[in-house]
Amino acid sequence: MRPSTSTIGTTSTRKSAWSATEAIKDLILAEGLRPGDPMPTETSLCERLGISRSSVREAIRTLASLDIIEVRHGHGTFVGGLSLAPLVNGLIFRARSDADQDLRTLREVLEVRIALDLAMADRLVAEYTGTQDDDLAALVDAMTAKAAQGELFIDEDRAFHQLLLEKVDNTLISELVGAFWTIHTDLQPHLGVAPGADIVETARAHGQMLEAVQAGDVGSYREAVLAHYRPLQRAVERTLSEGYRSAAQVGTEGTAHT
């Protein structure tokens, strides 16, 4: 069966937009443009790349969604931040889609967070052994105080993990940790976590992580990391268990009514 004219046209348009997207990416690399640098104008891109204005516009929309290009209305088009924002947004949407089922994405995000923190143990100990970081200590104190009052400490938690990794010269690790922290925090309401003993345990674990790296104790740091995530793992398992019980109850009620 021969494809319809409209189908051929749509396919051709998609290929043209995709080619334009790749051409603009190649231009950014060839020109050595960095985040924040201005991009050539739309007219210039059409002339230099030999592509239509509509293809350029579609490509720019695609690249903007990937944070490769940033469109500042009234100012022009610039190279984007090249951040992990598209990854974060995609995973948050994916995780929300299964939040009422098996929390698979959330559980996997948690596993990745643990793996990243454990993987940095040797590097962190090498950087912090014999030092004293007053800023990190202050964050631990703030978390501990809030936990004692039954308050969550989301801002302090994020700041702690970001600051802890600052001495490690690995931007990607820092960005990944921040990205997965954001995903997990966005999804945490689905767990129904209420302030209580769990947050006291979590606050204490942050302090143990700091003490361990400053003491040069890799093993204790890893134990503290696992202690830090244990309340979150319990919350996930509790949510799953309650979900399955609710589903079983609905099934039983449905059977009773038939």
N, C-alpha and C positions, 0 to 999 in steps of 0.2 A: 504493500500500500504506500503510495507516494505521499509524503508529508504535505500538509496544506501550506499555502502561501503565507498565512499568518504565523504558522509555526516556524517556517524558515526565517521569516523576518525577525521573530523574537529571538531565535537562536543566534542569528547574525548580530543582533544588537548586543546580546550578552557577551559574545566573543569580542566584539569591538570594545565594549566597556572594560572587559578583562584585559585586553591588550593595552588599552590606554592606562589602566591601573599599573600594569607591570612597567610600561614605558616611563611613567612618572616616577616610580620607585627607582628605576635604573638611572634616571636623570638626577635624582637626589644624591644617589651614591657617586655618580660620575662627577658631580659638581662639588662633592665633599660638604654638602649642606648639613648643618647641625640643628638640634632642636632650638626653635625660636628664630632661625634664619628666615628671611622672606623668600617666598616662592616666586618664580616667574609668573607674570600675569596670565590670565586665561588665553588671551590672544597670542601671547608669546609661546605658550605651550602648544597651541594648535599649529602654529607655524613651524616650530622647532621639531615637533614630533610627527607632524603630518597627519593629524587626527582631527575629527570634527569637534565643534564646540560642545555638542550634546554628549559626546563620548568623554570629553575632558570633565564636564560637570558631573557626570555619573561616577567617573573615576575618583574625583575629589570627594564626593559624598562617601564612597566606599572607604577611601583612605582616612577620612575624618573619623569614621566609625572605629577605625583601628588605631587611632591616635598617632598616625603617621603624618597626617596633615591637620592643621588647626585653622579653621576659618573664623576670622575676627571681623564680624560685620562692621562695615564702615572703615576698616583699616587694611584689609587684604587677607592673603592666605600665607601661612607660615608652616615651616616644618613643625610637626607636633612633638609632644613630649616623649613619644616612643615608650609609653608606660605599659604596665600590665593591666590597665583598666579594662580593656576588652576581655581579657581572660577572667577577671573578677566578675564582670557583669554576666558573662556567659555561664560561669559556674554557679553564680547566685540564682540565675533563672533555672538552671538545671536542677539545683538543689531544692528550690521551691516546688518544682514540679513533682518531686518524689517525697516531699516533706510529710504528706499525709499517707504515705505508703510504707516504705522500708527505710527512709532516711539514708539511703545508700551513699549519696554524694556527700552528705554531712559527715558520715562515718569515715569516708575516704579522705575528706579534707582534714579531719582530726588525725588520721594516721600520717598524712603528709606533714602536718605541723610537728608532730612528735619526732618524725624522722629527721626533719630539718634541724630541730633543736639538738637532738642527740648527735647529729653529724658535726655540729660546730663545737662539740665539747673540748677537743684538744686545742683548737684555735683560740677559744675563749680563755681557757686556762693559761695558755702561753702568754696572752695579752694582759690578763688581770692578776696573775700570781704576785703576791707581795704588795699590791696596790690597795687603795681605799677610795672608792668613788662615792662622794657625798651626795651627788645628784641621784644615783641609783638607790642609795640608802634612804633618801628622803621619799622617794616613790614607794619603797617598801613600807616605810612608816605610814604613809598616807593610805595605802591599801589596807594595812593592818587596822588602822583606826576606823576606816569606813566599814570594814568587815565586822568589827566589834560592835558597831552601831546598826548592823543589819543592812548596810547600804552596799550597792554594787560599785565597782571601781573601774569602769570600762576605760576611761581616759588614761588613768594611771597605768593600767595594764598594758595598753598599746605603747605608751611612752617608755615603759620599762623595757619591753622587748626591742624597740627601736634603738634606744640608748645603749643597751647591752651590746648590740651588734656593731655600734659605730666604730669600735677599735679594730674590728675585723675588716680588712680591705677586700670586701666582696660585695659590690653593689647589688648584684643579682640575688644573692642570698637574702639581703636586707629587704629587697623589694618583694621577693617570694614570701618571706615571713609576714610582711605587712599585708600582702594580698590575701593570704590564707587566713590571717587574723580577721580581716574585714569580712570575708565570706562567712566565717564561723560566727562572728558577732551579729551579722545580719540575720542569720538563721537561728540564733539562740532562743528567740521568743517561742519558736516551735517546740522547744524542749520544756517550756513551762518551768524554768529554773527559778525558784524563789530564794531570796536571801536567807541564809541560815548557816548551819555548820559547814556546808560545802564551800562557801566563799571564805570562811575563816581558814579552812584547810588550804585553799588556793593561795590566799595572801601569804600564809606561812611558807608555802613552797617557793614563792618568789624570793623570800628572804634566804631560804636555804640554797637556792641557785646562786645568789650573789655571794654568800659566805663561801660556798664551795669553790667558785672560780678564783676568788681572792686568796683562798688558802691553797690553791694549786691542786685540788682534789678532783680529778676527772670522774672517778667512780661516784662520789657524793653528788656531783653536779648531775650526772645522769639519773641517779635515784631521785633527786629533787625534781627533775624534768618530768619523770613518770608520775611523781606525786602531784605535780601541778596539773596534769591532765586527767588524773584519776576521777575527780568529781565530774568532769565533763563526760567522761566515758560512762560513768554511772547514770548520768542524766539521760544520755542517749539510750542506754539499755532500758531504763525505767520508762521512757517515752514509748519505746518499741513494745515493751511488755504491756503497757496500758492500752496501746493501740490494738494489739492482738486480742486483749481481753474484751475491749469494746466491740471489736468485729465479731468475736465469738458470741457475745451477748446479743448483738443484733441478729446474728444467724439463728440463735436459739429462739428469740422472740418471733422471728419470721416463721420458723417452723411451727411454733405454737399456734400461730394465727391461721395456718393453712389447714 
